[in-house]
């Protein structure tokens, strides 16, 4: 009897964080890091977000790593627990489990004595002069509030992508063209936004009254730099959102986001 080989269409995908081969039916996440696309398994997604990688499918909010549950108790909590009788702590610990607790009985003629750890620690009296001379340490948020400033809001995933795309644009040769046209036509209007049909491509439109250029930057292939995809001479050829400026150009043609 002839044997038949079974061939599946499941691609061989490995996680770029832990190197594990993904199981059949396991859906990976795609992140943008180091100018390339990174495939990440579900277990490593919080770690990738914690390292600052941008999720390609997320265009509006920044993914935060999952908060870890607090384990253990503090020193004073452990010392305070020593002051409670053993039977009382046992009843409190196992109250929700329905376990019967039998308190320990001391042998006849033997008297137990509890030891208070907190009372055994000597208290050092505070020096009013030292307390008054020691300045209070304020947190960064409180320091800004004292100075009349508010903490800067966290950037969204879309704004982070735009900021990175402008850095890639400035590293190429296109700022020279922007600077040349600016000397003739004045300051341009710059609108940068991620494309709706692609989580890694950012569109950059630099427009003057008599001319405009549209560039695209693929954050999944930053080595390719910014490319010109279209140009024209009429502002009416542009969509309405492409005329909403959210960046500026300096005298050298370098672009900078207004929210940076």
C-alpha positions in Angstrom: 0.0 0.0 0.0 1.5 3.3 -1.1 1.9 6.0 1.6 0.8 9.5 1.0 2.5 12.6 2.4 0.3 15.2 4.0 1.3 18.8 3.2 -0.3 21.7 5.2 -0.5 25.3 4.1 0.6 26.6 7.6 3.5 28.9 7.1 6.6 28.5 9.3 6.5 31.7 11.5 8.9 32.4 14.3 8.5 35.1 17.0 11.2 37.8 16.7 11.4 38.2 20.5 11.6 34.7 21.9 12.4 32.8 18.7 9.6 30.3 19.3 7.8 28.7 16.3 4.1 29.7 16.3 1.6 26.9 16.7 -1.1 26.2 14.1 -3.9 28.7 14.5 -1.9 31.1 16.6 -2.2 34.6 15.3 0.9 36.8 15.7 1.1 40.6 16.1 3.2 42.8 13.7 5.3 45.5 15.3 7.5 48.2 13.8 11.0 48.4 15.3 14.4 49.4 13.9 13.0 50.3 10.5 11.6 46.8 10.0 8.5 44.7 10.6 8.7 42.4 13.6 6.5 39.3 14.1 5.6 38.8 17.8 3.7 36.1 19.4 0.8 36.8 21.9 3.0 36.0 24.9 5.7 38.5 23.9 3.4 41.3 22.8 3.4 43.1 26.2 7.2 42.9 26.2 7.5 44.3 22.7 5.2 47.2 23.7 7.3 47.8 26.8 10.4 48.1 24.7 8.8 50.9 22.6 7.9 48.9 19.5 4.9 50.2 17.6 2.0 47.9 16.8 1.4 48.2 13.0 -2.4 47.8 13.4 -2.7 50.4 16.1 -3.0 53.9 14.6 -4.6 55.9 17.5 -3.4 54.7 20.9 -0.1 53.7 22.4 -0.1 50.1 23.7 1.1 49.8 27.3 2.6 46.7 28.9 0.2 44.8 31.2 0.6 45.8 34.8 2.1 43.1 37.0 0.4 42.1 40.2 2.2 43.1 43.4 3.7 40.2 45.2 4.8 40.0 48.8 4.3 42.4 51.7 6.3 45.2 53.0 8.5 45.1 56.0 6.1 46.8 58.4 3.2 44.6 57.2 5.2 41.5 58.0 6.2 42.9 61.4 2.7 44.0 62.2 1.4 40.5 61.4 3.7 39.1 64.1 1.7 41.0 66.7 -1.5 39.1 65.8 -2.1 35.7 67.5 -1.3 32.7 65.3 -4.9 31.4 65.5 -6.3 34.8 64.4 -4.0 35.0 61.3 -4.8 31.4 60.3 -8.6 32.1 60.5 -8.1 35.3 58.5 -6.0 33.5 55.8 -8.3 30.6 55.4 -11.6 32.2 56.0 -12.5 32.1 52.3 -11.5 28.4 51.9 -13.9 26.9 54.5 -11.0 25.2 56.4 -11.5 24.5 60.1 -8.6 25.8 62.2 -7.8 24.3 65.5 -6.0 26.7 67.8 -2.8 25.5 69.4 -3.0 24.6 73.1 0.0 25.2 75.4 1.0 22.3 77.6 -0.1 22.4 81.3 2.1 24.5 83.4 3.7 26.3 80.5 2.9 29.9 79.9 3.5 31.5 76.5 4.7 35.0 76.1 4.3 37.1 72.9 7.1 39.3 71.7 6.2 42.7 70.1 8.7 43.3 67.3 7.5 46.9 66.7 8.0 47.8 70.4 11.5 46.3 70.3 12.5 48.7 67.6 13.8 52.0 69.2 12.2 55.1 68.0 14.6 57.9 67.1 13.1 61.3 68.0 12.9 63.7 65.2 15.0 66.8 65.2 12.8 69.9 64.4 15.8 71.8 63.0 16.9 69.0 60.7 13.3 68.5 59.5 12.9 72.2 58.7 16.2 72.4 56.9 15.6 69.3 54.7 13.9 70.4 51.5 11.0 68.3 50.3 11.6 66.3 47.1 8.8 67.0 44.6 7.8 64.6 41.8 8.3 65.8 38.2 4.6 66.4 37.8 4.5 68.5 41.0 7.6 70.4 40.0 5.9 71.4 36.7 2.7 72.4 38.6 4.8 74.7 40.8 6.3 76.3 37.8 2.9 76.9 36.2 3.4 74.2 33.6 1.4 71.1 32.9 3.0 67.7 32.1 3.2 67.0 28.3 0.5 64.5 27.2 1.6 61.1 25.9 1.8 60.8 22.1 -0.6 58.5 20.4 0.6 55.7 18.1 -0.3 57.7 15.1 1.7 60.7 16.3 4.7 58.5 17.1 4.6 57.1 13.5 4.4 60.6 12.1 7.3 61.7 14.2 9.4 58.8 13.1 8.4 59.3 9.4 9.5 62.9 9.5 12.9 61.8 10.9 13.3 59.4 8.0 12.3 62.2 5.6 14.9 64.6 7.1 17.6 62.0 6.7 17.2 61.9 2.9 17.7 64.4 0.1 14.2 65.8 -0.1 14.7 68.6 2.4 16.9 70.3 -0.2 14.1 70.5 -2.6 11.7 71.8 0.1 14.2 74.5 1.1 14.7 75.6 -2.6 10.9 75.9 -3.3 10.4 77.7 0.1 12.9 80.4 -0.9 10.8 81.1 -4.0 7.2 80.5 -2.8 7.4 81.0 1.0 6.6 78.8 3.9 4.7 75.6 2.9 1.8 73.8 4.6 2.9 70.3 5.8 0.4 67.6 6.6 1.6 64.1 7.7 -0.7 61.2 8.6 -0.6 57.4 8.6 -2.5 55.9 5.7 -5.8 54.2 6.6 -5.1 51.1 4.4 -1.6 50.5 5.8 -0.4 50.6 9.3 3.2 51.3 8.5 3.0 53.8 5.6 2.9 57.6 6.5 1.9 60.1 3.9 3.6 63.6 3.9 2.2 66.4 1.8 4.2 69.6 1.4 2.1 72.2 -0.3 2.5 75.8 -1.5 -0.1 77.9 -3.3 1.4 77.1 -6.7 2.9 73.6 -6.1 2.7 70.5 -3.9 4.5 67.2 -3.4 3.3 64.0 -1.8 5.8 61.7 -0.1 5.4 58.3 1.5 7.6 56.7 4.2 7.2 53.0 4.9 8.3 52.5 8.6 8.6 48.8 7.8 11.4 49.6 5.3 13.0 52.7 6.5 16.2 52.0 4.5 14.2 52.9 1.4 13.7 56.4 2.7 11.0 58.8 1.6 9.7 58.5 -2.0 7.7 61.0 -4.1 4.4 59.4 -5.1 2.7 62.5 -6.6 3.0 66.2 -7.3 0.9 69.0 -8.7 0.3 72.7 -9.1 -3.3 73.0 -7.8 -4.3 72.8 -4.2 -7.7 71.7 -5.3 -6.1 68.4 -6.4 -5.5 67.5 -2.7 -8.0 66.0 -0.2 -9.3 68.1 2.6 -7.3 66.3 5.3 -4.1 66.8 3.3 -4.5 70.6 3.7 -4.7 70.3 7.6 -1.2 71.3 8.6 0.3 69.4 11.6 4.0 70.1 10.9 6.3 72.9 9.8 9.4 73.2 7.6 12.5 75.3 8.6 14.9 77.2 6.3 16.8 74.0 5.6 13.7 72.1 4.5 13.7 69.8 7.5 10.2 69.0 8.8 9.1 69.0 12.4 5.8 67.9 13.9 3.8 70.6 15.7 2.9 68.2 18.5 6.5 67.2 19.2 
